[in-house]
Structures are given as structure tokens and as C-alpha cells.
């Protein structure tokens, strides 16, 4: 019975059981048992996903680019990809600003909670502030310098150096396209075999997904068991963020799909649901990438040459959920501290949040450092970060869902415009329903 269930159903069951296990642990004071014997299995699962992320990105990008017939085709796909990612990011930031200015969640925050949270998160704020200061003092185009690795092997040992890996993979793939076929045939065959091996490893890892998700969720419930009052105080802020993220998922992306592809959004979301559920439980778009690629290629029908380029790039530069959240969080903190933001300030937030999203690593909590840069760009006290740290992880989970959904949407659109979107999955789905 269990083996016949679809992966997304298994993951959903794992999430539900994880919530139940976490609540039982809190009720019967089994927190230490959960941290010692359950949560580590979730960490192992997360490490397995991170383990395969770097080789997957490098091999899939090289394979995808080398399969292109010429450089002009690569340039066309790249331009479409970056343009769509920028447009969706600007929409996300603007949506966040619109909602937070209309709802005004910061105006209802109690003064007593402000002082309590600032004291509680003082150490974390100081650390994040130092990291943000280092980034702010650097050249505005420092991120371009960081894209080019001085040691590729060293870059592959750090999951936060995805842009460097992508840069070398693109350079490697372009060189293969330029060279004559007879000179690179052996290399292409090698990467084809390596790609098949990596996909099989992903298949093996995903057999463990429901159990890993169970352990991650159980540990998360225990982590936040003592923060009920904090959740109540931040309720309106959380609702604003969630509303913005849901609008991106259920309105903005379906409009994109309707305008540029023949897909029904209900089919699209059913196909990518395993990746969405995994993104929700891991809070890492980078860790979710193997599953996102599998869903987009095998179920949505995007060709490998498009998916292997668009999705790895999206993990690094497309952070719609993060951008929407940063806009809401910045204005929320400004409202709490009574900082007035005029139209120019909010335009600066749009620009800064859009640029900051490019450098946000696709790992849990990666958006916090970038948020400080957004705050300081318009003179909002960074101490206000204490107001939202306690509830950041649950919202980070949903932000990641938005991020990978945006990646999959752009990949589908690019594939359709390139004539690389297969209709076979949809025909099979209709037959299965009959």
C-alpha cells in the first residue's frame, strides 16, 4: 500500500506525522528525546540533498549548454531567463509593499514586546549587523567579482558559492559548443553517464524523503513550542507575509502560465507538488533543486536542456518569496519604530530588495543578512530585526515554496517559447483519469 502512494502523498503524511510527534513531545516533555533521536535523521536527509546539489548543478548545466547547437541559442535562453526572473522579483517586492502599506501590521505591535524581543535576540542581531556591514562597505559590483572563482575545487566545497559553480559550468559548456563535435564527443558521453548516475542517486535519496521530512517537522515544532505569545503578537505581520506569498503562488504565477503556456495551473501545481512540499520542510531551494528538476522535466515536460540551465540559475538569482518578505518586513519594522517612509524610500526598497535577492543564498535563514542591507538603505533601525526573528523560520518555509514555484514557472515559460515543452505528460494524465 505504502509503495503505491505518490511521493507527494508520502511527504504530506510525513509532515502530518511530524507535527503530531512534535506536539506529543512538547506535551509529554520529550524535547530532549526528539532533539537526540529524531531530529538528527532530518539533518541527515538535508545533508544528503546538499551533497548532491553541487554535482547536479554543474553536470546538468554543462550537459544542457553543450546540447545547444550554437551560442546564439544560449544567449536567447539566458536573456529570457534573466528577464523573467527580474520581472517576477519586481512584482513580488511591489506586492509586498502594497500589502504592508494597506494592512499596516506594525501599528498594532505592543511596546512591551518590542523591548522583550530586542533583549532576547541581541546577540543574533549583532552578528547579522556585522555581516551586513561588511557587505555594505564593499563595491556595488562586488557580487560580479564574487561570481568568478579563483579556485573551482574550493568553490565546490561550499554550497553558498553556487554562482561560482554556475559561472564555471557555463564557461565549460560554452567551450564545448564552440569546439568541433569530434573533439568533445568523449566528454559529452562522460557527462551523459554522470547525469544518469546523479539522477539515480536522487531517486535513492528521495525514498528517504517522507522520513526525513517527518524528523525535520517534529524538531521544528519542538523548537517553537515556547513561543505561543510571540506568534500571537506577530499574527498580523505573519498574515500579511503569508497573504503576499499566497498571492504570488495562486494569482501571479497562474497568470504567467495562462499568458505564455497552454498548461492549466491545477495540473502544473499537481506536477510540482513534491518539490513544493520538500521546499516547505527544508526551507532550502538549493536542497530542493534535485526534486524540482525531476518534477519539471518528468512531469511538467520541460526539456532537459532548458531545465538544466534555468533552474540552477533560479536557485541563485530568483528569490520572489524572499523579495516579497523583505519588503513587508522592512516596512513593518519601520511602522513599529515610527519611521516614516516616503515614496522615494519605498522605491529604494524595491531596488535594494531586487538586487539583494540576487545574492541571497538558497539556504535556511539566508535572507536575514540581506534584509539588514534593505533596512539600512532607508534608515530603518536594524534592531527591529528582533521583532521578526522568532517567527522567521515558519515564514521561511513558505518563502522557499514561492521561490521554487517561481523557478518552475519561468522554466516552463522559457521551454514553451523555445518549443521545448512536451505535451506527453498531459495526455498520460488524461488517460489515467479515464
Secondary structure, DSSP 8 states (H G I E B T S, - for coil): -GGGS-HHHHHHHHHHHHHHHHHHHHHTT-HHHIIIIIHHHHHHHHHHHHHHHHHHHHHHHHHHHHTSS-HHHHHHHHHHHHHHHHHHHHHHHHHHHHHHHHH-GGGG--HHHHHHHHHHTHHHHHHHHHHHHHHHHS-TTHHHHHHS-S-HHHHTT-GGGHHHHHHHHHHHHHHHHHS-HHHHHHHHHHHHHHHHHHHHHHHHHHTTHHHHHHHHHHHHHHHTTT-HHHHHHTHHHHHHHHHHHHHIIIIIHHHHHHHH-S--HHHHHHHHHHHHHHHHHH--HHHHHHHHHHHIIIII-B-HHHHHHHHHHHHHH--HHHHHHHHHHHHHHHHHTT----HHHHHHHHHHHHHHHHT--SSTTTHHHHHHHHHHHTT--GGGGHHHHTTHHHHHHHHHHHHHHHHHHHHHHHHHHTT-B--HHHHHHHHHH-
